Amino acid sequence: MATDITIPSDLWDGDEECVVTAWLASDGGKVTEGALIAEIMTAKVQYEITAPATGTLHIVKAQDEVAAKGDVIGTIT
């Protein structure tokens, strides 16, 4: 069963889009729940995304791609 990695809707105020600035884990790599796996930026503020589950990371939005609140940027299987 896959677990989606989404941009939290309550991470910042407003409806601005964000950019995936870095993936700190590799596509196809193993991740542990709670581990820091990605960084995003909006309005010159950097936010950290942690793994919601343990498993294999599958990146959906590549580094430098734009995403909105609620978008799936990756999955963990």
A tleap script that builds the chain and sets N, CA, C and O, in Angstrom:
source leaprc.protein.ff14SB
mol = sequence {
  NMET ALA THR ASP ILE THR ILE PRO SER ASP
  LEU TRP ASP GLY ASP GLU GLU CYS VAL VAL
  THR ALA TRP LEU ALA SER ASP GLY GLY LYS
  VAL THR GLU GLY ALA LEU ILE ALA GLU ILE
  MET THR ALA LYS VAL GLN TYR GLU ILE THR
  ALA PRO ALA THR GLY THR LEU HIE ILE VAL
  LYS ALA GLN ASP GLU VAL ALA ALA LYS GLY
  ASP VAL ILE GLY THR ILE CTHR
}
set mol.1.N position { 0.840 -1.182 0.000 }
set mol.1.CA position { 0.000 0.000 0.000 }
set mol.1.C position { 0.885 1.245 0.000 }
set mol.1.O position { 1.825 1.338 0.789 }
set mol.2.N position { 0.594 2.186 -0.866 }
set mol.2.CA position { 1.399 3.403 -0.999 }
set mol.2.C position { 0.894 4.494 -0.057 }
set mol.2.O position { -0.307 4.631 0.171 }
set mol.3.N position { 1.827 5.256 0.479 }
set mol.3.CA position { 1.508 6.415 1.311 }
set mol.3.C position { 1.954 7.656 0.553 }
set mol.3.O position { 3.123 7.766 0.184 }
set mol.4.N position { 1.038 8.594 0.315 }
set mol.4.CA position { 1.372 9.822 -0.396 }
set mol.4.C position { 2.141 10.787 0.488 }
set mol.4.O position { 1.887 10.888 1.689 }
set mol.5.N position { 3.079 11.492 -0.118 }
set mol.5.CA position { 3.780 12.599 0.536 }
set mol.5.C position { 3.180 13.861 -0.073 }
set mol.5.O position { 3.382 14.142 -1.254 }
set mol.6.N position { 2.447 14.613 0.728 }
set mol.6.CA position { 1.757 15.794 0.220 }
set mol.6.C position { 2.296 17.067 0.864 }
set mol.6.O position { 2.884 17.040 1.945 }
set mol.7.N position { 2.080 18.177 0.172 }
set mol.7.CA position { 2.396 19.480 0.747 }
set mol.7.C position { 1.272 19.811 1.730 }
set mol.7.O position { 0.122 19.944 1.311 }
set mol.8.N position { 1.571 19.945 3.018 }
set mol.8.CA position { 0.513 20.227 4.001 }
set mol.8.C position { -0.223 21.526 3.687 }
set mol.8.O position { 0.395 22.524 3.318 }
set mol.9.N position { -1.539 21.505 3.837 }
set mol.9.CA position { -2.346 22.683 3.523 }
set mol.9.C position { -2.226 23.774 4.579 }
set mol.9.O position { -2.630 24.911 4.335 }
set mol.10.N position { -1.679 23.451 5.748 }
set mol.10.CA position { -1.554 24.438 6.825 }
set mol.10.C position { -0.115 24.861 7.093 }
set mol.10.O position { 0.180 25.421 8.149 }
set mol.11.N position { 0.782 24.596 6.146 }
set mol.11.CA position { 2.200 24.890 6.358 }
set mol.11.C position { 2.500 26.390 6.327 }
set mol.11.O position { 3.391 26.853 7.039 }
set mol.12.N position { 1.769 27.151 5.513 }
set mol.12.CA position { 1.937 28.608 5.460 }
set mol.12.C position { 0.592 29.236 5.136 }
set mol.12.O position { -0.318 28.575 4.637 }
set mol.13.N position { 0.485 30.528 5.430 }
set mol.13.CA position { -0.747 31.269 5.122 }
set mol.13.C position { -0.759 31.630 3.644 }
set mol.13.O position { 0.295 31.787 3.029 }
set mol.14.N position { -1.945 31.760 3.079 }
set mol.14.CA position { -2.060 32.155 1.683 }
set mol.14.C position { -2.080 30.962 0.752 }
set mol.14.O position { -1.957 29.812 1.175 }
set mol.15.N position { -2.238 31.260 -0.527 }
set mol.15.CA position { -2.347 30.210 -1.542 }
set mol.15.C position { -1.151 30.155 -2.476 }
set mol.15.O position { -1.246 29.595 -3.569 }
set mol.16.N position { -0.016 30.733 -2.062 }
set mol.16.CA position { 1.156 30.733 -2.924 }
set mol.16.C position { 1.616 29.297 -3.203 }
set mol.16.O position { 1.486 28.405 -2.365 }
set mol.17.N position { 2.154 29.113 -4.399 }
set mol.17.CA position { 2.751 27.827 -4.736 }
set mol.17.C position { 4.138 27.758 -4.132 }
set mol.17.O position { 4.693 28.771 -3.708 }
set mol.18.N position { 4.688 26.572 -4.094 }
set mol.18.CA position { 6.047 26.384 -3.578 }
set mol.18.C position { 6.883 25.692 -4.643 }
set mol.18.O position { 6.367 25.238 -5.665 }
set mol.19.N position { 8.174 25.621 -4.386 }
set mol.19.CA position { 9.114 24.931 -5.267 }
set mol.19.C position { 9.825 23.870 -4.442 }
set mol.19.O position { 10.255 24.133 -3.319 }
set mol.20.N position { 9.948 22.677 -4.998 }
set mol.20.CA position { 10.740 21.631 -4.347 }
set mol.20.C position { 12.202 22.013 -4.554 }
set mol.20.O position { 12.719 21.921 -5.667 }
set mol.21.N position { 12.865 22.440 -3.486 }
set mol.21.CA position { 14.244 22.910 -3.626 }
set mol.21.C position { 15.274 21.800 -3.488 }
set mol.21.O position { 16.381 21.914 -4.013 }
set mol.22.N position { 14.921 20.723 -2.785 }
set mol.22.CA position { 15.874 19.624 -2.619 }
set mol.22.C position { 15.170 18.352 -2.179 }
set mol.22.O position { 14.245 18.388 -1.368 }
set mol.23.N position { 15.612 17.246 -2.716 }
set mol.23.CA position { 15.250 15.929 -2.205 }
set mol.23.C position { 16.469 15.434 -1.432 }
set mol.23.O position { 17.572 15.396 -1.977 }
set mol.24.N position { 16.285 15.062 -0.197 }
set mol.24.CA position { 17.384 14.618 0.661 }
set mol.24.C position { 17.476 13.103 0.715 }
set mol.24.O position { 18.300 12.547 1.440 }
set mol.25.N position { 16.629 12.443 -0.052 }
set mol.25.CA position { 16.660 10.991 -0.214 }
set mol.25.C position { 16.520 10.715 -1.708 }
set mol.25.O position { 15.936 11.513 -2.441 }
set mol.26.N position { 17.044 9.610 -2.143 }
set mol.26.CA position { 17.038 9.272 -3.570 }
set mol.26.C position { 15.766 8.545 -3.973 }
set mol.26.O position { 15.168 7.818 -3.180 }
set mol.27.N position { 15.363 8.757 -5.225 }
set mol.27.CA position { 14.242 8.012 -5.790 }
set mol.27.C position { 14.597 6.532 -5.750 }
set mol.27.O position { 15.652 6.129 -6.241 }
set mol.28.N position { 13.725 5.730 -5.169 }
set mol.28.CA position { 13.995 4.298 -5.039 }
set mol.28.C position { 14.752 3.947 -3.767 }
set mol.28.O position { 14.995 2.774 -3.487 }
set mol.29.N position { 15.123 4.964 -2.996 }
set mol.29.CA position { 15.864 4.731 -1.755 }
set mol.29.C position { 14.934 4.425 -0.592 }
set mol.29.O position { 13.745 4.739 -0.629 }
set mol.30.N position { 15.485 3.816 0.426 }
set mol.30.CA position { 14.734 3.491 1.636 }
set mol.30.C position { 14.689 4.714 2.549 }
set mol.30.O position { 15.697 5.399 2.726 }
set mol.31.N position { 13.516 4.987 3.129 }
set mol.31.CA position { 13.346 6.084 4.074 }
set mol.31.C position { 12.649 5.559 5.321 }
set mol.31.O position { 11.952 4.545 5.285 }
set mol.32.N position { 12.852 6.270 6.420 }
set mol.32.CA position { 12.248 5.910 7.697 }
set mol.32.C position { 11.251 6.978 8.099 }
set mol.32.O position { 11.504 8.170 7.921 }
set mol.33.N position { 10.120 6.558 8.640 }
set mol.33.CA position { 9.091 7.493 9.073 }
set mol.33.C position { 9.686 8.558 9.985 }
set mol.33.O position { 10.412 8.240 10.927 }
set mol.34.N position { 9.378 9.823 9.704 }
set mol.34.CA position { 9.866 10.946 10.494 }
set mol.34.C position { 11.187 11.528 10.016 }
set mol.34.O position { 11.600 12.590 10.480 }
set mol.35.N position { 11.855 10.841 9.091 }
set mol.35.CA position { 13.137 11.329 8.574 }
set mol.35.C position { 12.903 12.500 7.619 }
set mol.35.O position { 11.919 12.521 6.879 }
set mol.36.N position { 13.802 13.458 7.642 }
set mol.36.CA position { 13.751 14.594 6.725 }
set mol.36.C position { 14.075 14.096 5.320 }
set mol.36.O position { 15.141 13.528 5.086 }
set mol.37.N position { 13.140 14.316 4.380 }
set mol.37.CA position { 13.358 13.791 3.029 }
set mol.37.C position { 13.345 14.850 1.941 }
set mol.37.O position { 13.861 14.611 0.849 }
set mol.38.N position { 12.763 16.027 2.214 }
set mol.38.CA position { 12.685 17.056 1.175 }
set mol.38.C position { 12.611 18.437 1.799 }
set mol.38.O position { 12.252 18.601 2.965 }
set mol.39.N position { 12.964 19.426 0.986 }
set mol.39.CA position { 12.829 20.827 1.378 }
set mol.39.C position { 12.056 21.539 0.275 }
set mol.39.O position { 12.266 21.293 -0.913 }
set mol.40.N position { 11.154 22.430 0.694 }
set mol.40.CA position { 10.391 23.238 -0.252 }
set mol.40.C position { 10.543 24.696 0.147 }
set mol.40.O position { 10.879 25.004 1.290 }
set mol.41.N position { 10.294 25.593 -0.804 }
set mol.41.CA position { 10.400 27.018 -0.516 }
set mol.41.C position { 9.209 27.752 -1.119 }
set mol.41.O position { 8.784 27.480 -2.242 }
set mol.42.N position { 8.684 28.695 -0.331 }
set mol.42.CA position { 7.649 29.601 -0.809 }
set mol.42.C position { 7.872 30.951 -0.148 }
set mol.42.O position { 8.185 31.020 1.040 }
set mol.43.N position { 7.715 32.007 -0.902 }
set mol.43.CA position { 7.883 33.372 -0.390 }
set mol.43.C position { 9.184 33.524 0.404 }
set mol.43.O position { 9.210 34.149 1.464 }
set mol.44.N position { 10.245 32.950 -0.119 }
set mol.44.CA position { 11.588 33.034 0.480 }
set mol.44.C position { 11.691 32.375 1.856 }
set mol.44.O position { 12.591 32.693 2.634 }
set mol.45.N position { 10.773 31.462 2.153 }
set mol.45.CA position { 10.825 30.717 3.410 }
set mol.45.C position { 10.977 29.234 3.083 }
set mol.45.O position { 10.227 28.689 2.274 }
set mol.46.N position { 11.946 28.592 3.712 }
set mol.46.CA position { 12.228 27.176 3.491 }
set mol.46.C position { 11.461 26.332 4.504 }
set mol.46.O position { 11.430 26.663 5.690 }
set mol.47.N position { 10.845 25.247 4.047 }
set mol.47.CA position { 10.132 24.309 4.910 }
set mol.47.C position { 10.691 22.916 4.691 }
set mol.47.O position { 11.185 22.596 3.610 }
set mol.48.N position { 10.608 22.088 5.729 }
set mol.48.CA position { 11.098 20.714 5.653 }
set mol.48.C position { 9.920 19.760 5.567 }
set mol.48.O position { 8.894 19.956 6.217 }
set mol.49.N position { 10.083 18.725 4.757 }
set mol.49.CA position { 9.076 17.683 4.615 }
set mol.49.C position { 9.680 16.387 5.159 }
set mol.49.O position { 10.784 15.999 4.778 }
set mol.50.N position { 8.948 15.728 6.049 }
set mol.50.CA position { 9.415 14.466 6.626 }
set mol.50.C position { 8.625 13.297 6.053 }
set mol.50.O position { 7.514 13.465 5.552 }
set mol.51.N position { 9.209 12.130 6.134 }
set mol.51.CA position { 8.564 10.924 5.618 }
set mol.51.C position { 7.379 10.543 6.498 }
set mol.51.O position { 7.527 10.414 7.713 }
set mol.52.N position { 6.200 10.361 5.893 }
set mol.52.CA position { 5.033 9.969 6.678 }
set mol.52.C position { 4.975 8.466 6.979 }
set mol.52.O position { 4.102 8.016 7.721 }
set mol.53.N position { 5.901 7.695 6.408 }
set mol.53.CA position { 5.917 6.247 6.603 }
set mol.53.C position { 7.328 5.723 6.319 }
set mol.53.O position { 8.183 6.456 5.822 }
set mol.54.N position { 7.554 4.477 6.634 }
set mol.54.CA position { 8.813 3.807 6.327 }
set mol.54.C position { 8.623 2.975 5.063 }
set mol.54.O position { 7.602 2.306 4.905 }
set mol.55.N position { 9.612 3.015 4.157 }
set mol.55.CA position { 9.529 2.221 2.932 }
set mol.55.C position { 10.425 2.773 1.850 }
set mol.55.O position { 11.453 3.389 2.134 }
set mol.56.N position { 10.032 2.552 0.600 }
set mol.56.CA position { 10.793 2.975 -0.565 }
set mol.56.C position { 10.193 4.257 -1.135 }
set mol.56.O position { 8.990 4.327 -1.387 }
set mol.57.N position { 11.039 5.272 -1.337 }
set mol.57.CA position { 10.609 6.569 -1.843 }
set mol.57.C position { 10.486 6.555 -3.359 }
set mol.57.O position { 11.366 6.067 -4.068 }
set mol.58.N position { 9.375 7.101 -3.840 }
set mol.58.CA position { 9.160 7.291 -5.284 }
set mol.58.C position { 8.831 8.769 -5.485 }
set mol.58.O position { 7.770 9.233 -5.068 }
set mol.59.N position { 9.735 9.501 -6.120 }
set mol.59.CA position { 9.580 10.942 -6.308 }
set mol.59.C position { 8.618 11.213 -7.457 }
set mol.59.O position { 8.768 10.657 -8.545 }
set mol.60.N position { 7.626 12.074 -7.210 }
set mol.60.CA position { 6.647 12.467 -8.229 }
set mol.60.C position { 6.995 13.844 -8.791 }
set mol.60.O position { 6.950 14.047 -10.005 }
set mol.61.N position { 7.340 14.790 -7.919 }
set mol.61.CA position { 7.728 16.152 -8.332 }
set mol.61.C position { 9.239 16.275 -8.156 }
set mol.61.O position { 9.752 16.153 -7.043 }
set mol.62.N position { 9.935 16.511 -9.237 }
set mol.62.CA position { 11.395 16.613 -9.205 }
set mol.62.C position { 11.847 17.927 -8.566 }
set mol.62.O position { 11.062 18.861 -8.399 }
set mol.63.N position { 13.114 17.970 -8.220 }
set mol.63.CA position { 13.702 19.203 -7.699 }
set mol.63.C position { 13.456 20.326 -8.697 }
set mol.63.O position { 13.563 20.123 -9.906 }
set mol.64.N position { 13.128 21.508 -8.191 }
set mol.64.CA position { 12.834 22.724 -8.957 }
set mol.64.C position { 11.444 22.730 -9.596 }
set mol.64.O position { 11.106 23.678 -10.304 }
set mol.65.N position { 10.626 21.693 -9.362 }
set mol.65.CA position { 9.245 21.722 -9.861 }
set mol.65.C position { 8.362 22.489 -8.893 }
set mol.65.O position { 8.618 22.524 -7.689 }
set mol.66.N position { 7.319 23.102 -9.436 }
set mol.66.CA position { 6.366 23.879 -8.653 }
set mol.66.C position { 5.262 22.956 -8.144 }
set mol.66.O position { 4.820 22.047 -8.847 }
set mol.67.N position { 4.823 23.207 -6.905 }
set mol.67.CA position { 3.730 22.436 -6.310 }
set mol.67.C position { 2.838 23.378 -5.517 }
set mol.67.O position { 3.266 24.457 -5.107 }
set mol.68.N position { 1.608 22.966 -5.306 }
set mol.68.CA position { 0.649 23.733 -4.514 }
set mol.68.C position { 0.314 22.954 -3.248 }
set mol.68.O position { 0.612 21.764 -3.143 }
set mol.69.N position { -0.301 23.626 -2.301 }
set mol.69.CA position { -0.748 22.953 -1.084 }
set mol.69.C position { -1.627 21.767 -1.468 }
set mol.69.O position { -2.491 21.885 -2.337 }
set mol.70.N position { -1.410 20.645 -0.830 }
set mol.70.CA position { -2.191 19.449 -1.105 }
set mol.70.C position { -1.664 18.582 -2.223 }
set mol.70.O position { -2.109 17.445 -2.378 }
set mol.71.N position { -0.719 19.090 -3.017 }
set mol.71.CA position { -0.152 18.288 -4.116 }
set mol.71.C position { 0.672 17.121 -3.572 }
set mol.71.O position { 1.328 17.231 -2.536 }
set mol.72.N position { 0.623 16.015 -4.289 }
set mol.72.CA position { 1.459 14.849 -3.981 }
set mol.72.C position { 2.816 15.087 -4.639 }
set mol.72.O position { 2.896 15.281 -5.852 }
set mol.73.N position { 3.881 15.071 -3.837 }
set mol.73.CA position { 5.221 15.256 -4.398 }
set mol.73.C position { 6.008 13.945 -4.441 }
set mol.73.O position { 7.073 13.870 -5.054 }
set mol.74.N position { 5.474 12.921 -3.787 }
set mol.74.CA position { 6.115 11.619 -3.790 }
set mol.74.C position { 5.228 10.600 -3.109 }
set mol.74.O position { 4.200 10.942 -2.524 }
set mol.75.N position { 5.640 9.329 -3.191 }
set mol.75.CA position { 4.940 8.258 -2.502 }
set mol.75.C position { 5.966 7.354 -1.822 }
set mol.75.O position { 7.138 7.316 -2.197 }
set mol.76.N position { 5.494 6.634 -0.822 }
set mol.76.CA position { 6.324 5.640 -0.146 }
set mol.76.C position { 5.582 4.317 -0.200 }
set mol.76.O position { 4.419 4.221 0.192 }
set mol.77.N position { 6.278 3.297 -0.694 }
set mol.77.CA position { 5.669 1.967 -0.773 }
set mol.77.C position { 6.434 0.992 0.095 }
set mol.77.O position { 6.078 -0.185 0.164 }
savepdb mol mol.pdb
quit
